[in-house]
Amino acid sequence: MRMLAYTRVSTAEQADNGHGLPAQRAAIEAEAARRGDWTLEWVEDRGVSAKSTRRFGLTYALARLDAGDADGLVVARLDRLSRSLLDLLTLLERAKRND
């Protein structure tokens, strides 16, 4: 399966010193290894808040999914995708509509 592996850090300081990104990558890579049939394409947002889904990396990933260029989106933790329950539910509903 072609998976988009989405990582995000919310502050420029986290992005600059790498806090969070290595742990997110390790968690996603471990799951990919466990599954055995995932190929990963990395998509990253650095220093961007999850208050909105209007983020360059996430917008790019969702467009790729809509176009059928990938089979799924994987995150290390849901709070990397969104901090808003409403936004998360909207993203999940979108995924359901698109299979």
C-alpha positions as CSV (number, residue, x, y, z in Angstrom):
1,M,0.0,0.0,0.0
2,R,1.2,3.5,-0.8
3,M,0.9,5.5,2.4
4,L,1.5,9.2,3.0
5,A,3.3,9.4,6.3
6,Y,2.4,12.8,7.8
7,T,4.5,14.4,10.6
8,R,4.0,17.8,12.2
9,V,5.7,20.0,14.8
10,S,3.9,23.1,16.0
11,T,6.8,25.4,17.0
12,A,9.7,26.6,15.0
13,E,11.9,25.6,17.9
14,Q,10.7,22.0,17.7
15,A,11.3,22.1,14.0
16,D,14.8,23.5,14.3
17,N,16.0,21.1,17.0
18,G,14.2,18.1,15.8
19,H,12.1,17.4,18.9
20,G,9.1,15.3,18.0
21,L,9.9,14.6,14.3
22,P,12.3,11.6,15.0
23,A,9.8,10.0,17.4
24,Q,7.0,10.4,14.9
25,R,9.1,9.0,12.1
26,A,10.2,6.0,14.3
27,A,6.6,5.2,15.2
28,I,5.4,5.3,11.6
29,E,8.3,3.3,10.4
30,A,7.7,0.7,13.1
31,E,4.1,0.3,12.0
32,A,5.1,0.1,8.4
33,A,7.5,-2.7,9.2
34,R,4.9,-4.5,11.2
35,R,2.4,-4.3,8.4
36,G,5.0,-5.3,5.8
37,D,3.2,-4.0,2.7
38,W,3.4,-0.2,3.2
39,T,5.6,2.0,1.1
40,L,6.0,5.5,2.7
41,E,6.1,8.9,1.2
42,W,6.9,11.5,3.9
43,V,4.9,14.7,4.2
44,E,5.9,17.2,6.8
45,D,4.6,20.4,8.4
46,R,7.3,22.2,10.5
47,G,6.4,24.9,12.9
48,V,2.7,24.8,12.0
49,S,-0.2,24.7,14.5
50,A,-2.9,22.1,14.3
51,K,-5.5,24.8,15.0
52,S,-6.5,24.6,11.4
53,T,-6.4,22.0,8.7
54,R,-5.1,24.7,6.3
55,R,-1.5,23.6,6.4
56,F,0.7,23.1,3.3
57,G,1.7,19.5,4.0
58,L,-1.7,18.3,5.0
59,T,-3.4,20.1,2.1
60,Y,-0.9,18.4,-0.2
61,A,-1.5,15.0,1.3
62,L,-5.2,15.3,1.1
63,A,-5.0,16.4,-2.6
64,R,-2.8,13.3,-3.3
65,L,-5.4,11.1,-1.6
66,D,-8.3,12.7,-3.5
67,A,-6.4,12.1,-6.8
68,G,-5.8,8.4,-5.9
69,D,-2.0,8.8,-5.8
70,A,-1.9,7.2,-2.4
71,D,-3.9,4.5,-0.5
72,G,-3.9,6.2,2.9
73,L,-2.6,8.7,5.4
74,V,-0.8,7.6,8.5
75,V,0.2,9.7,11.6
76,A,2.1,8.7,14.7
77,R,-0.6,10.3,16.9
78,L,-4.0,11.9,16.1
79,D,-2.9,15.2,17.7
80,R,-0.3,15.5,14.9
81,L,-3.2,15.5,12.4
82,S,-5.6,17.8,14.4
83,R,-6.2,19.3,17.8
84,S,-9.8,20.0,16.9
85,L,-12.3,17.2,17.4
86,L,-14.6,18.8,14.7
87,D,-11.7,19.0,12.2
88,L,-10.7,15.4,13.0
89,L,-14.3,14.2,12.5
90,T,-14.5,16.1,9.2
91,L,-11.2,14.4,8.0
92,L,-12.5,11.0,9.1
93,E,-15.8,11.6,7.2
94,R,-13.9,12.6,4.1
95,A,-11.8,9.4,4.4
96,K,-15.0,7.4,4.7
97,R,-16.5,9.0,1.6
98,N,-13.3,8.3,-0.4
99,D,-12.9,4.8,0.9
